[in-house]
Amino acid sequence: MRITDLFLKNIGPFKEAKIDFIENNIEKPPVTIITGENGTGKTIVLDAIRGLLFARYDKLERKIVRFYQDFNISANFHKPQILDGKTNYEKTEVSCQKIANGTFFIPDNMSISRVLANIEPNPDWIINYWTSMISNDSFEIKNLVAPKPEIYLRDSLNGIHRNVELTQLVCFFDYLKSSDNVEEKILGEFLFAILKKIFKHSLINGEFKYVERSTLTPIVSQNGFDVPIENLSSGNLYLVQRLVSLLGQMYSVHVLNSGKIEELCKTPGLLLIDEAENHLHPKWQKTFINSILEIFPNLQIIVTTHSPFIVSSVENARIYVCKSMQDHSIIEDMTSEYSNKPIEEILLSPVFNTSTFNIEITTLLSERKNALENGKNQKAEEIKNKLKQLNPEYFSYFDVENLLHNISK
């Protein structure tokens, strides 16, 4: 699943807004990062996508339409179809100008919605939505529960990730690797290896060890101690729980389509993440998205965040900023200003308005930014040379920028 663009009219704080998520390569879409101050509409963008796909089969948690008589949400989706190992994308336009009871959207094209509601056959793709909420339910299960592949998309956009479902998946994958059926055993061993990789990416000085089968309790080792999974911190659990949910979805796609094991983690999909920085130390914020893509490389990720560490963490990301204009908000494409920039320059930007440098360097960086914005290239060049003299090791990235500019000519 891919979404290439989104148009909003009278949705949330937006009178009109448009986002282009993909310009060229549908198979390898860039990460889209949406930032901005509180109340400017970042989460509304994700809610609009969810509302368009929920349709009449489910509803949003809140009302997002400004004027019921004159609103529009439109998007172009591309549904992947895998044939003979090759992926082709079929374009599907979805638009909505009708709503029922304030929260049920009625789009003109229900094809994707019917798939999500299990009315039409399951596809070759996944979709998932992450909120910052941590589940408070129990991790305990009484018996093994096999996933039901045919309903793997049910509730995939409601943002609810239950602890009990995490335990069920981990225990089931552990069970598969000890099967007497050779094919099941091979699949189980593969899934178990991915589980260990997920835990390695999600824990500091820790790893997934085994499942205590007498109690059906996943055990992890952290800082030299073996502990049940429920003892992990909220940040660790956030990562583990959501990554395992993706693995569970991709397992279902594999079973339903009799796919190749080595292609399981390459299942194409759309992942929406709201407030990505919550529960995560800045160290994890800097590696968060790249860790997801290292395990599941064929996902299109759209993320909202307040964190400059996440904004600066992904190469060639598309960056959009939601800005307040008093009585409404706008969405600006700020990719050229933010993408591939170091954290210090992003911290100086109007969105974050802070810095880790001393006053002299901070002032020079601000003056260089103003010079570039006003076309004073000679002054910008002079300031750049001063910065390189003050901190040649750090500001060596200017030389890389010049090299890339000359190559592109």
C-alpha positions, 0 to 999 in steps of 0.5 A: 500500500502506498499513498502518493498525495493528500488534499484537505479542505475544511479539515481540522485547522486547515482551510485548504492543504496539500501534501505530496508524499511521493514524487517518483519512485513508488516502490521506494517512497521517502519517509514523510515527517510532519512537524510543527507546534502544538495545535497546528494540525499534525495529527489531523493529517493522519486522522484524515487518512484514517477517516478516508479508509475507515469509511462507514465501517468504523469511525474516528475518535473525534470530529475533524471536519470544520464545515460539514457542508463544504469539506473534502478529503482526497487521496491517491492510493496505490495497491500493490499486487505481487505476481511471479515475484514482481510488484505492480501498483494499481492506482485507486483514487478516493475522495470524500465530501459526505459524513454521517454522525460527525465521525463516519466518512462516506467516500466515493470509492469503498474498495480499500475500506471493504478490504480493511473491513474483511468484506473483500479478499485479503491483499498482498499488503499491510497497513498499521497506525501507531499512537503514543498510548501504552496498553495497560492490559495483562500480558498473561495468556492461559493457552496458545492462540494461533493468529487468524490471518484472514482478519489481520487488517481488522482494527489496524487503523485504530491505534490499539496494541494490546499486551496480550496480543504481543504475548500471543504472537511471541509464544506462537512463533516460538511454538512453530519453531519446534514443530515436527512439520518441516515447513512449519519448523523452518518458518518458525525458526525464521520468525524467531530470528526476526523476533530476536532482531526486533528485541535487539533493536529495542533494548539497551544491553538486552535480548530476547532469550526464550519462552517459559513454556510452563507459564507461556511467558516470554523472557528477555535478558537485560543488563545480565538479568532474565526478566519477563517481558512485562518488566520492560520499560514503557519505551522498550515495550512501545518499540517491541510491541509495535514491531512485533505487530508488523511481523504478525501482519506480514506473517498473515500475508505470507500464509494467505498468499503462500509467499516465500519465507525470505520475502516475508519482511519485505511485504509492502505497506503503509505505516502511520506514526503519531507523536513518534518521540513519546516514550523514547530517549533522544538516542532512540529517537535518532535511530527509531525510523531507520531501525523499522526500515532495517527490519521491514524495508518495504514500508512507506512511513508517515510520521508526526513529531515534535522532535528535531532528532527524528526530523534529522534522523532519516536521509532524504526524508520529505519534511512538512511543517504545519504553521498557524496563521491565526484563524487557520493552519497551513502546511508548507513543504520545508524539505530543502530547509530541513532534509539532510541537515544536522541537528544543530541547524534544525534546532536553530530553525523557527520551528524549534528555535534553540541551539546546542552551540555557544552564542558566537556560533549560534549567531553566525548560523542564524546570520548565514541562514538569513543571508541565504534566504535573502540571496546574499550568497557572498555573505553566506560564503564568508560566514561559512568560512568563519564557521569552518575556522571555529569548528573545522571538524564539525563544519566539514559537512559544508565541503560535502554539500559543495561536492554534492552541488558540483556533482549535480550540475 
